[in-house]
Every structure is written in structure tokens, then in C-alpha cells.
């Protein structure tokens, strides 16, 4: 687990590998662009998230942070603020000092900061009184003031268009504590709230054995397993090697079970194979092998079709098949025709009744009570009772992917052409048609084209948003694609600023910021320190800031770097980084902390 350990709150901290150690402070860099950190004090159990010792004009320093008591799912209701004054001679500073925050021209109530201490130290300066100039350490006197303001101020502050912070006669413009920094603090506070509420445990490895720590690196389950997976629906797979168990995945003989987020083994290790939980059930293989069965979170076996026939089952016509994942209490089944024939798909319900026969070429999982089926070139929508509705499609387009979580289908208009030169000469035609590039949009089940086919690339809707690639900087022989996200009305909720954009999972999407984005200032800022890789959230009903609020920290924008950002599942995502000539695989949590395996 990659975090930092320190012995003083404002000391210089070096990255170390933490394995169930208890230093005084755990410090983790959450956002390298804005220097947002998470700081956990082991003695008090307090976590603080924010920016610390931001230099303001070379004379003052400011810290802004939110605090989380240990084992609490919500932050304290106060926002901490620390201000420092720096004098070149000993000065009798007052016991209190007012700080005034003005947001978009509206002044918030004045806050009185209390003097904490005054201490003498040194500051390195350039001495220009001699030739050549030299650097010297000169004595300074630092006075620290501390106070709080309502935590709700952070939300207003982060959403501001401009602000001013007045302290000790100075007006601290937003260029010192940027709005991007405030947005990043707000995002980290929201993510940390989620992490606290989840009681998340993280796997770690020592000498080939796996165990679990909490998000601060404190040992919860000692490293005693030969395998440990991530959590899915609050349960994680664990296993130990056992030569008596049937051969499982990769030919390895192991006994599998499950632990909960408290580290308790809630389903004993008595299976030779086990899947993650999805939809409240998992698939397991008996210790001595045989048919794969379903179990619920208590380890019981529901009496349903998949268990009555077995996971791998024979069909009267000689074909073979299996049940797959469960979603919304519906079990997808797949049947391969006799010999090596094509696979066909359908659905069982949890009472063991076949709702949709396994005769369709493709099927999507249920979302909001409906699933899509493809029968040749036709698409259908089914409910949980097997009622089928053929999806109409607008003329001139084909359906690429079926029903999504908001009832929309991804459609494509084919713009292939035999004469590219002639196509380009049609200056009044849409740009994608002139370039002979297929165009994508979205239609509903009734065949209405809700979102026009104007995008060069698009993905299916997920959590109410879809990535859509806009053609930009188009020339006669090529066209760049920059992604935005659209809602169900077709509204683009942010600038087209990404050269890659993945679907949303758990409220977050992985993106790669483009250097020729519609918001170049934010893009340039991100690339300077991260290479542009980031996770973003959709910000609720309002527009999303494209400032990278959660950023992986290994790409520095200088060394050749390529990353694959995995989706968040139960607050953890897997990241693969190709940095220079090496490849690194690690996990991150929603707050941006990086976790490494040990040796």
C-alpha cells in the first residue's frame, strides 16, 4: 500500500511501503496537480483531507482541510483553516486575527482565528547586496493562527466563479488557492465519506501470502491466505492451497470461501472454485468437483433452475450450456448448440422458471427491469415476465447495442463511400459523411432518434450518461475525435476534452484528457503532472468540472506513460501503468490512495 509515514504534521515525507505498521501519521497524496493529501493520525484516529502549507505570495501560508473522526461515515461539520504570518523580526502579534471570505461578491461571516504559537526559524533567500548574489539563511518569526468555518462553506467556495480571502491586511486572490484546488478538496471529502461508510478492506501480500488492511494500512486480517480477492457486494473471496481439492482455475488446487468487511470468515473455505457475488448470489464448485451451484450471502443454496440442473448441464438435443451472472434476480443462461455450434442466450428467474428461452444470438443483463435480445438483425426488449417488444429503429440506421439503463439503443449511420474525393467535395453535407466515417446516435425502443447521428464514436449509456466522440480539427484525410458525455436528452454536460472516455461505474469514469481539448487550460494543468489520466465524476444534476478531481499519480507528463484505468467496483479500481519500459499493476480507492502488494 503506497502511502507516506511521518513523525510531524508538516514534515517532509518520503514514500514508503506500509505493511501493518503504526507510525504517528499516515499521509497519502490524493491529487498531485492540486497537492491535496489525506493525513491520518494513528494516536487520535483523526483523518484530515485538504491542502497544507500552501505558500501565498511568499509571505503567508494557508491550510484548509476537513476532518473525519475514526470509524465515522461523515466528516465533522467544520472546515479547518490555518493561516501563518511571517515576519523578519520578532513581533507581538495579537491573540486573534479576523479572516474574511467573499464568494462571488457575497461576504461570508467573519471568522476570528486564534493565535496558536510563534516560533523562530530560518528562510533561504537570495542576497543581492553582494556580487555575485548568494543564498543565505535568514531568521524569520512565524505566527500560526487556527480556526474553523462551516463545512458547507466548502461547497459554496468550490462552486465559486471568483473569491477573495482577506487576512492580516492582505487580499489573497484565487491564484494562490485555486478554485481547482477547492474542487479537488471537495471531491476528496466526498470520496472519503464513501470510503468511511463502506468500512473498506484492502488486500495486501507479504511473502506470497495475502491478508487485509484498512485504508490507512492498519492490519485487520493477517497475511495467511494463498489467494484473496477484492470485495464485491461486501464479500471477498479467500482461498488456501489444498491438494485434496479438485483442480480449479489454472489447474490450482485450492479451498475457497468468503470474508465480510469486518474480516470475518462468513462462508467457510469448502469449495474448489468460487466467483464474486453479483445480484446477491455467487457460483461455487464443490470441493471434490462437479456441477457448479449458486449460493446466497449466507452460504445457502437457493432452489432455482441453475441449482436443480447444475451450472453445466445437458440439453435433450445434445447441446450444452451454463447459467451465467445474476442481475436484478434474473439469471442469464447460455446454450451452445450440438458440437461446436453457436451460443444462444435466454433467462431464468430465481424460482427456476425459464422466462426467456435460450434461442437468441445476444443478450444484455437486466437494468431497470428490462433486458435486450438480438435475433439476427432484429432487437427486442423483454421484461421479467418474458413479454417481448420488438425495437423499432429509425430509417437509415442500424442498432449497434440494445437497451441501456435509460431505455436507449446505440445506433449507427453507415457513411462508407466508394469515392472519397467526391464525398469530400460535398461541402454542404455533414462532416462525417464527407469523410466517409460512420456516425453514431441514440434511439428509443419506439424507433425515435432521440440523439442525432452526429458523433464519430459513442458508447452505451451507463448511470444516465454516455461517452460521445465529437469530430474536431477535421481535414480532408482525417478527423480527430474528442469525447464528451451526453445525457438522455442529448445535452453535452461538459466540454469535449477527452481523447478516451470510459463508461461510468460507481459514479466515476476513467478518462484521458486531450491536449487540444475544448478547455485547454484545465488540460494543460493536468498534463503537466499526470500525463492526463484521471477519474471524473458526473457532479450530480449540474455540469461537471473537467478539472481532474481524482488522478492516478505515476504518470508525470515527462516519462513515456500509458495507463489502463479499470472501473470502480466496491470503491476499488485496478490500474495498469506502462511507465518507460516497465509495467506496474496496483489498486486505488475512491479517494485516490494507491495500494501496492508487498514482496
C-alpha positions in Angstrom: 0.0 0.0 0.0 1.6 3.2 -1.2 1.2 5.9 1.5 3.6 8.0 3.4 4.6 7.9 7.1 5.7 10.9 9.0 6.6 11.9 12.6 5.4 15.5 12.4 2.4 17.0 10.7 4.3 19.4 8.5 7.5 17.4 7.9 8.8 16.4 4.5 7.5 12.9 3.9 9.0 10.2 1.7 7.0 7.4 0.1 7.4 4.0 1.7 5.7 0.6 1.6 3.5 0.3 4.6 2.7 -3.2 5.8 0.7 -3.1 9.0 2.9 -0.5 10.7 1.9 2.2 13.1 3.8 5.4 12.5 2.4 8.6 14.0 1.0 9.8 10.7 -0.1 8.1 7.5 0.0 10.7 4.6 -1.2 9.9 1.1 -1.1 12.2 -1.9 -4.5 12.2 -3.4 -4.1 14.8 -6.2 -0.7 15.8 -7.5 -2.0 18.7 -9.5 -3.5 20.4 -6.5 -1.4 18.9 -3.7 -4.4 17.5 -1.9 -3.4 15.0 0.7 -5.1 12.6 3.2 -3.4 12.7 6.6 -4.3 10.1 9.3 -3.1 10.4 12.9 -2.9 6.9 14.4 -3.0 8.1 18.0 -6.2 10.1 17.8 -7.8 8.2 14.8 -8.4 11.5 13.1 -8.2 11.8 9.3 -7.7 15.3 7.7 -8.1 15.9 4.0 -7.0 19.1 2.3 -4.1 21.2 1.4 -1.4 22.2 3.9 1.1 25.0 4.0 0.2 26.5 0.6 2.5 29.4 0.1 0.7 32.7 -0.5 2.8 35.4 -2.2 6.0 34.2 -0.4 4.9 35.8 2.9 2.0 33.8 4.2 0.9 30.1 4.2 -2.6 28.7 4.4 -4.0 25.2 5.2 -7.6 24.2 4.5 -8.9 20.8 5.5 -11.9 18.7 6.6 -11.7 16.3 9.5 -13.0 12.7 9.9 -13.2 11.1 13.3 -12.2 7.4 13.3 -14.9 5.0 12.2 -17.3 7.8 11.2 -19.1 7.9 7.8 -19.4 11.7 7.7 -16.9 14.5 8.1 -17.0 16.9 11.0 -19.3 19.8 10.3 -16.5 22.4 10.5 -13.8 23.2 7.9 -10.4 23.8 9.5 -8.3 26.8 8.4 -4.7 27.6 9.4 -3.0 30.8 8.4 0.6 31.8 9.1 2.2 35.2 9.2 6.0 35.5 8.6 8.0 38.4 10.0 11.7 39.2 9.6 11.8 40.4 13.2 10.1 39.4 16.5 6.6 40.9 16.5 4.0 40.9 19.2 1.1 39.5 17.1 -2.5 39.8 18.5 -4.2 36.8 20.2 -6.9 36.9 17.5 -6.9 37.7 13.8 -10.0 38.0 11.6 -10.3 36.3 8.2 -13.0 37.3 5.8 -14.1 35.2 2.8 -16.0 36.8 -0.1 -17.5 34.4 -2.6 -18.8 35.8 -5.9 -19.1 39.2 -4.2 -21.1 38.0 -1.2 -19.2 38.2 2.1 -19.4 35.3 4.5 -19.5 35.9 8.2 -16.1 36.9 9.6 -14.1 34.2 11.3 -11.8 35.0 14.2 -8.6 32.9 14.1 -6.9 32.2 17.4 -3.1 32.5 17.8 -1.6 29.1 18.3 2.1 29.8 18.6 5.0 31.9 17.4 8.3 30.2 16.6 11.6 31.3 15.2 13.1 29.5 12.2 15.1 30.4 9.1 14.2 31.1 5.4 16.6 30.8 2.5 16.8 34.0 0.4 18.9 35.4 -2.4 21.3 38.1 -1.0 21.6 40.6 -3.8 23.7 43.0 -1.8 26.8 41.2 -2.8 28.2 40.3 -6.3 27.7 37.6 -7.3 24.5 37.0 -5.4 24.5 34.2 -2.8 21.8 32.2 -1.0 21.6 32.8 2.8 19.5 31.5 5.7 17.9 34.5 7.4 16.0 34.3 10.7 12.2 34.7 10.5 9.3 34.6 13.0 6.3 32.5 12.1 3.0 33.0 13.9 0.3 30.4 13.4 -3.4 31.1 13.7 -6.1 28.5 13.7 -9.9 28.5 13.4 -12.9 26.9 11.7 -15.8 27.8 9.5 -18.9 25.8 8.5 -18.2 22.8 6.3 -21.0 23.9 4.0 -18.7 26.9 3.0 -16.5 24.4 1.1 -19.3 23.6 -1.3 -20.0 27.3 -2.0 -16.3 28.1 -2.2 -15.6 25.2 -4.7 -18.6 26.3 -6.9 -17.5 30.0 -6.9 -16.5 31.9 -10.1 -14.2 34.1 -8.0 -13.4 34.7 -4.4 -11.2 36.8 -2.1 -9.8 35.9 1.3 -8.7 38.8 3.4 -6.2 38.2 6.3 -3.8 40.5 8.0 -4.4 43.3 5.6 -3.7 41.1 2.5 -6.3 40.2 -0.1 -5.5 36.6 -1.2 -6.7 36.2 -4.7 -7.8 32.8 -6.0 -4.5 32.3 -7.9 -2.9 31.3 -4.6 -5.6 28.8 -3.5 -7.1 28.0 -6.9 -10.7 27.0 -7.5 -9.4 23.8 -9.0 -7.7 23.0 -5.6 -11.0 23.7 -3.8 -12.9 21.4 -6.2 -10.3 18.7 -5.5 -10.7 19.0 -1.8 -14.4 18.8 -2.1 -14.2 15.7 -4.3 -11.7 14.1 -1.9 -14.0 14.8 1.1 -16.9 13.2 -0.8 -14.8 10.2 -1.7 -13.5 9.8 1.8 -17.1 9.9 3.1 -17.9 7.0 0.9 -14.8 5.1 1.9 -15.6 5.5 5.6 -19.2 4.4 5.1 -18.0 1.3 3.3 -15.6 0.1 6.0 -13.5 -1.0 3.1 -10.7 -3.5 3.5 -7.8 -3.8 1.0 -5.8 -6.9 0.2 -2.0 -6.9 0.7 0.7 -9.5 0.1 3.7 -10.5 2.2 6.0 -13.4 1.3 3.4 -14.8 -1.1 0.5 -14.8 1.5 -2.5 -12.4 1.4 -4.2 -10.5 4.1 -6.3 -7.4 4.6 -5.7 -3.9 5.9 -8.0 -0.9 6.3 -7.5 2.1 4.1 -4.9 3.5 6.5 -2.7 0.4 6.3 -3.7 -0.9 9.7 -3.7 -4.7 9.9 -7.2 -6.3 10.1 -6.6 -9.8 8.8 -3.1 -11.3 8.9 -1.5 -12.5 5.7 -2.4 -16.2 5.8 -4.3 -16.9 2.5 -2.8 -18.1 -0.8 -5.4 -16.0 -2.6 -7.6 -13.0 -1.7 -9.8 -11.1 -4.0 -11.4 -7.6 -3.8 -14.8 -7.0 -2.3 -18.0 -7.4 -4.3 -21.3 -6.6 -2.5 -19.4 -6.6 0.8 -17.9 -10.0 0.5 -14.4 -11.1 -0.8 -13.1 -14.4 -1.9 -10.3 -16.1 0.1 -8.5 -19.4 -0.5 -5.8 -21.6 0.8 -3.9 -24.3 -1.2 -5.2 -27.8 -0.6 -4.1 -30.8 -2.7 -7.3 -32.7 -1.7 -9.4 -30.1 -3.5 -10.5 -30.6 -7.2 -8.4 -28.8 -9.8 -9.7 -25.3 -10.3 -8.8 -22.2 -12.3 -5.3 -22.5 -13.8 -5.1 -26.1 -12.6 -4.5 -24.9 -9.0 -6.0 -27.0 -6.1 -7.5 -24.6 -3.5 -10.3 -24.3 -1.0 -12.4 -21.1 -1.4 -14.6 -19.2 1.0 -15.6 -15.6 1.7 -15.0 -12.9 4.3 -17.0 -9.8 5.1 -15.8 -6.2 5.5 -15.1 -6.8 9.2 -12.6 -9.5 8.3 -14.8 -12.4 9.5 -14.9 -15.6 7.5 -18.7 -15.8 6.9 -18.7 -18.6 4.3 -16.2 -21.4 5.1 -13.5 -22.3 2.7 -15.1 -25.5 1.4 -15.3 -25.0 -2.4 -12.8 -25.8 -5.1 -13.9 -22.8 -7.1 -15.9 -19.6 -6.4 -17.0 -16.5 -8.2 -17.5 -12.9 -6.9 -21.0 -12.1 -5.7 -23.3 -10.3 -8.1 -27.0 -9.7 -7.5 -26.8 -11.4 -4.1 -25.6 -14.7 -5.4 -22.3 -16.4 -6.3 -21.3 -19.5 -8.2 -19.3 -22.2 -6.4 -17.9 -25.6 -7.2 -18.0 -28.4 -4.6 -14.6 -29.3 -3.0 -14.4 -32.6 -4.9 -15.6 -31.0 -8.2 -18.9 -31.5 -10.1 -21.6 -29.2 -11.2 -21.3 -25.5 -10.3 -24.0 -24.3 -7.9 -25.4 -21.0 -6.7 -25.2 -19.8 -3.1 -26.5 -16.7 -1.4 -24.7 -14.5 1.1 -25.4 -16.9 4.0 -23.9 -19.8 2.1 -27.3 -21.4 1.4 -28.2 -22.8 -2.0 -31.4 -21.3 -3.4 -33.6 -23.9 -5.0 -33.7 -22.5 -8.5 -33.3 -23.7 -12.1 -29.4 -23.4 -12.1 -29.2 -25.5 -9.0 -31.7 -28.0 -10.0 -29.9 -28.7 -13.2 -26.4 -27.8 -12.3 -24.4 -24.9 -13.7 -23.1 -27.1 -16.5 -26.0 -29.1 -17.8 -27.0 -31.3 -20.8 -29.9 -30.4 -23.0 -32.0 -33.2 -24.7 -30.8 -32.3 -28.2 -27.2 -32.9 -27.3 -26.3 -29.2 -26.8 -24.6 -28.0 -23.6 -24.8 -24.8 -21.6 -24.5 -23.0 -18.4 -26.0 -20.2 -16.3 -24.0 -17.0 -16.0 -24.2 -13.9 -13.8 -27.4 -12.9 -12.0 -28.6 -9.3 -12.3 -31.8 -8.0 -10.7 -32.8 -11.6 -9.7 -32.6 -12.8 -13.3 -30.2 -15.5 -14.3 -28.7 -15.3 -17.8 -28.3 -18.7 -19.4 -26.2 -19.6 -22.4 -26.5 -22.8 -24.5 -24.1 -24.0 -27.1 -25.6 -25.9 -30.0 -24.6 -29.5 -30.5 -21.0 -29.9 -31.5 -19.3 -26.5 -31.7 -22.4 -24.7 -32.8 -23.2 -21.0 -32.0 -24.2 -19.9 -28.5 -27.8 -18.9 -27.7 -28.9 -16.8 -24.8 -32.0 -16.5 -22.5 -33.0 -16.0 -18.9 -34.2 -18.0 -15.8 -35.8 -16.3 -12.8 -34.8 -17.1 -9.2 -37.8 -19.5 -8.9 -36.3 -21.7 -11.6 -38.7 -20.8 -14.3 -37.4 -20.2 -17.8 -38.7 -16.7 -18.7 -36.8 -16.3 -22.0 -35.8 -19.4 -23.9 -32.1 -19.6 -24.8 -32.6 -19.0 -28.5 -31.2 -15.5 -29.0 -27.9 -14.5 -30.6 -27.0 -12.0 -27.9 -28.5 -10.7 -24.6 -27.7 -7.8 -22.2 -28.2 -8.0 -18.4 -31.3 -6.6 -16.9 -31.3 -2.9 -15.9 -34.4 -1.2 -14.5 -36.4 -4.4 -15.0 -35.6 -4.9 -18.7 -33.1 -6.6 -20.9 -32.3 -6.6 -24.7 -32.1 -9.6 -27.0 -30.8 -9.8 -30.6 -32.4 -12.2 -33.0 -30.4 -11.9 -36.3 -30.6 -8.2 -37.2 -33.7 -7.6 -35.0 -33.5 -6.3 -31.4 -36.1 -7.0 -28.8 -36.8 -5.8 -25.2 -38.1 -8.2 -22.6 -39.4 -7.6 -19.1 -39.0 -10.1 -16.2 -42.1 -11.9 -17.3 -40.9 -12.7 -20.8 -43.1 -10.1 -22.5 -41.2 -9.1 -25.7 -41.3 -5.9 -27.6 -39.6 -5.6 -31.0 -37.4 -2.5 -31.0 -38.2 -0.2 -33.9 -35.4 1.7 -35.5 -35.2 4.9 -37.4 -34.7 4.5 -41.2 -31.2 4.7 -42.4 -29.5 3.4 -39.2 -28.7 0.0 -37.6 -28.8 -0.9 -34.0 -25.3 -1.4 -32.5 -26.2 -2.2 -28.9 -29.6 -2.7 -27.3 -31.5 -1.4 -24.3 -29.4 0.6 -21.7 -30.2 1.8 -18.2 -32.4 4.6 -19.6 -34.1 2.7 -22.4 -31.9 4.0 -25.3 -30.2 2.0 -28.0 -26.9 2.9 -29.7 -27.4 3.3 -33.4 -25.1 3.8 -36.4 -25.5 5.5 -39.7 -23.1 4.0 -42.2 -21.3 6.6 -44.3 -19.0 4.3 -46.3 -18.4 5.5 -49.8 -16.7 4.4 -53.0 -15.4 7.8 -54.0 -13.8 9.7 -51.0 -12.8 12.7 -53.2 -16.4 13.2 -54.4 -17.7 12.8 -50.9 -15.3 15.5 -49.6 -16.4 17.9 -52.3 -20.0 17.9 -50.9 -19.4 20.9 -48.7 -23.0 21.2 -47.5 -23.0 17.6 -46.2 -22.3 16.7 -42.6 -18.6 16.4 -41.9 -18.6 12.7 -41.1 -20.5 11.9 -44.3 -17.9 13.9 -46.3 -15.1 11.9 -44.6 -16.9 8.5 -45.2 -16.9 7.9 -41.4 -19.8 6.1 -39.7 -21.9 8.3 -37.4 -23.5 7.3 -34.1 -26.5 8.4 -32.1 -29.3 7.0 -29.9 -32.8 5.9 -30.4 -35.6 4.8 -28.1 -37.5 1.5 -28.3 -40.2 3.1 -30.3 -37.8 4.0 -33.1 -37.4 7.7 -32.4 -34.0 9.1 -33.0 -33.5 10.9 -29.7 -29.9 11.9 -30.1 -28.9 12.6 -33.8 -26.1 10.6 -35.5 -23.5 13.3 -35.3 -20.8 11.5 -33.3 -17.8 9.7 -34.7 -17.7 7.3 -31.7 -20.1 6.5 -28.9 -20.6 4.0 -26.1 -23.8 2.8 -24.5 -25.4 4.7 -21.6 -24.3 3.9 -18.1 -25.6 5.6 -15.0 -27.5 8.0 -17.2 -24.6 9.2 -19.3 -22.9 8.1 -22.5 -19.5 8.9 -23.9 -19.8 10.5 -27.3 -16.9 11.4 -29.6 -17.1 14.7 -31.5 -15.2 15.2 -34.7 -12.7 18.0 -34.3 -9.9 19.5 -36.4 -11.1 17.7 -39.4 -9.0 17.7 -42.6 -9.6 16.1 -46.0 -7.9 12.8 -45.0 -8.6 12.5 -41.2 -10.5 13.7 -38.3 -9.6 13.8 -34.5 -12.2 12.6 -32.0 -12.6 14.3 -28.6 -15.1 12.9 -26.2 -17.8 14.5 -24.1 -20.6 12.9 -22.1 -24.3 13.3 -23.1 -27.4 12.8 -21.0 -30.7 11.2 -22.2 -31.8 14.4 -23.9 -28.6 14.7 -25.9 -27.2 17.6 -23.9 -23.4 17.6 -23.7 -22.8 18.1 -20.0 -19.1 19.1 -20.3 -16.6 20.3 -22.9 -15.2 17.7 -25.4 -11.9 17.4 -23.6 -11.0 13.7 -23.6 -9.2 11.5 -26.2 -10.5 8.5 -24.3 -13.6 8.2 -22.2 -14.9 5.1 -20.4 -18.5 4.3 -19.1 -19.4 5.4 -15.6 -19.2 2.8 -12.8 -20.0 3.7 -9.2 -20.3 7.3 -10.1 -16.8 7.6 -11.7 -15.5 7.3 -15.2 -11.9 6.9 -16.4 -10.7 9.5 -19.0 -7.6 10.6 -20.8 -7.5 14.4 -21.1 -6.6 15.7 -24.5 -4.0 18.4 -25.0 -6.2 20.0 -27.7 -9.3 19.9 -25.5 -12.2 22.5 -25.6 -10.9 23.6 -22.2 -7.1 23.8 -22.9 -6.3 25.4 -19.5 -7.5 22.5 -17.5 -6.0 20.0 -19.9 -2.6 21.7 -19.8 -2.7 21.7 -16.0 -3.4 18.0 -15.8 -0.8 17.0 -18.4 1.9 19.0 -16.6 1.9 16.5 -13.7 -0.1 13.4 -14.7 0.0 12.8 -18.4 -3.7 13.5 -18.5 -5.1 10.3 -16.9 -7.9 10.9 -14.5 -11.2 9.7 -13.0 -14.0 12.2 -13.1 -17.5 12.2 -11.5 -20.6 13.5 -13.2 -21.3 16.0 -10.5 -25.0 15.3 -10.0 -27.5 17.3 -11.9 -25.2 20.2 -12.7 -22.3 20.4 -15.2 -19.1 18.6 -14.4 -15.8 20.4 -14.0 -13.2 18.8 -16.2 -10.5 19.6 -13.6 -9.1 16.2 -12.8 -10.5 15.7 -9.3 -9.2 12.2 -8.9 -5.9 11.4 -10.6 -3.6 8.4 -10.6 -0.1 9.6 -9.6 2.5 7.6 -11.5 2.4 9.4 -14.9 4.4 12.7 -14.6 3.8 14.1 -18.1 7.5 13.6 -18.9 8.3 9.9 -18.9 6.5 8.0 -21.7 3.5 6.6 -19.9 0.3 4.7 -20.8 -2.4 3.7 -18.4 -5.4 1.4 -18.3 -7.8 2.7 -15.6 -10.2 0.0 -14.5 -13.8 0.6 -13.4 -14.5 1.1 -9.7 -16.1 -2.0 -8.1 -17.0 -1.6 -4.4 -14.8 1.5 -4.2 -11.6 0.0 -5.6 -10.2 0.1 -9.2 -7.2 -1.7 -10.7 -4.8 0.5 -12.7 -2.1 -0.8 -15.1 0.7 1.7 -15.8 3.3 1.3 -18.6 5.9 3.7 -17.4 9.0 3.8 -19.6 9.9 0.2 -20.3 8.2 -1.2 -17.2 4.7 -2.3 -16.3 3.1 -1.7 -12.9 -0.3 -3.0 -11.6 -1.8 -1.6 -8.5 -5.2 -0.6 -7.0 -6.6 2.8 -6.0 -9.6 3.7 -3.8 -12.1 6.4 -4.4 -10.1 9.0 -2.5 -7.1 8.4 -4.8 -4.9 6.4 -2.5 -2.6 3.9 -4.2 -2.2 0.4 -2.8 0.8 -1.9 -3.7 1.2 -5.5 -3.0 4.2 -6.3 -0.8 7.0 -8.6 -1.9 
